[in-house]
Amino acid sequence: MSASPATRLRRLLSAALAAGALVGAAAVPAAAHDDDRHGHRGQHSSIVIGDVQHDGRGRDNRALNREWVEVKNTGRNAVNLRGFTLTDQQGNRYRFNHLRLEGRSSIKVHTGNGHDTHRDVYQDRHHQIWDERDTATLRDTRGNVIDTESWGHRGHHDNHRR
């Protein structure tokens, strides 16, 4: 006795759904592996500390502005850095205001006074903060460490979280 057309259709649909579930389950690990290979580190993975110019000799504003930390967006998409912080080992902290950092671009955070632009922002400080032995730490709006950069401790040391 053969199955009715409705029964055959239900069996065919069940088999197709089961096959789809197996294919979907097999694809998940492949996608996760692909993400790891490209270095994705989560929501703020593209934001890193770039170059550092520390210890700008002198106490005038010009010397203070020769002291800076570069923050880079290595990704394609813009990221709003509002609420992100940049700190040194002594606890000096700079909090970013509304700042949209375009993809594949960078901004220098200068110690002294100046007018903020899309390439340079200023902490408006009257003294040096980056010593010849120091660590810059970049945190997101929740206080999670995004990246660190250390220097002067037996040579330059880079702690990028990649």
N, C-alpha and C positions, 0 to 999 in steps of 0.2 A: 504494500500500500504506500503510495507516495504522499509527501507532505503537501499541504495546501499552499497556494501562492502566498498567503499572509504569513504562514509559518516560515517558508523559505526566505521571505523578505526580512523577517525578524532575525533569523539566523545570520543572514548576510550582513545586516546592520550591526549585529553583535560582534561578528568577526572583524568588521571594518573598524569599529570603535576600539576593540581590543588591540588590533594592529596599530592604530593611531596612538594609543596610550603607550605601547612599547617603543614606538619610534620617538615619541616625545620624551620618554624617560631616558632613552639612549642619547638624545641630543643635549640634555642638560649638562652632563659632565663635559661634553665637547665644548660647549659655550663657556663654561667656567674655566676650562683649560685655556681657551683662546684669550679670555680676559687676563689671566695671569701672565701670559706670554707678552702682552702689550704693556704690562706694568700698571694697570689700573689699581688704584689704592682706595677706592671709595669715593664719596661725594666730593672731596676737595683734593683729590689725588694729583691734579695738575698744578697746584700751587706749591712752589719750592723757593728756598732761599738761593739766590744766585751768588754773584760776587759780593765781596765785603771790602770796603776801604776803611781801615780803622786808624785810630791814633793820629788824627789830623793836627800836627804840631801847631801850637798857638792857641790863644784864647779869644781871638776876634771871630766875628761871624763868618768871615771867609774861610778861616781854618776849620771851623765847626762844620761848614758845608762841604768840605773836602772829606769829611767822615760820613760814610753812608753804608746802608745795607740794601742790596737789590732783592726785590721780590718778583719772581717770574711766574707767569702762567704758561706752562708748556703745552696746554691743551688747545683745542680748536675753539671752544666756547668761552665767552666772557664769564667772569665770576665777580660778584659783588663782594668786596672785602670788608664791608661795613661791619664793625664789631670784632674783626680779627685784631690780634695784638702781636707786637714784636717786643721782646724783652731781652735784657742782657743778664749776666750772672748776678749782678748786684740788685736786680729787681726793678731797674728803670723800665718803664713800659710806655709804648706808643700804641694808641688805639686808632685804627683806621676809621675815618668818617665814611660817608657814602662815597665809595670809589669803585667804579666798574673797571676791572682790569681785563682788557680785551684778550682774546685768544692769541697765543704765541707772541706775547708782549711782556714788558717788564716795567717796573717803577722803582726809582731809588728813593729810599727814606733817609733824608739828610738830618743831621743832628741840629743844625742851627736854624735861623729864621729865614723865611722866604715866602714866595707866593706859590701855592700848590698848583700844579699843572697835571696833565695826563701822563707825564714822564717823571716828575719829581714832586715829592711831598716833604714837608718840613716839620720837625718836632718842636721847633721854637724853644730850644734849650739854650742856656748860657754857659754850659760846660760840657766837656767831652763825656761820652758814656761808653764808647767802644774802646777798651784797652788793648794793649798788644797781646794779652792773653785773655780771651773772653769767649763767650758762646752767645750766639743769637738764636732765639727760640721763637718760632712763629706758631701761634695758636688760632684755632677757629673760634667762632662765636660761642661755642660751648666750653671752651677752655681746653679742647683736645689738642695735643701737640701735632702739628702738621709737618714741621721740618725743623731741624737744628743745624747749625753750622758753628764749629769751634775752630779756633786758630791760636797759634803761639804755644801750644802745649806739645813740645817736642816736634815742632813743625805744624803745618796746616792740617787740620783734621776735619773731614766732611762727614756729617751724620745724616745725609739725606735719607728719608724714608721712601725707598722706591720699591 
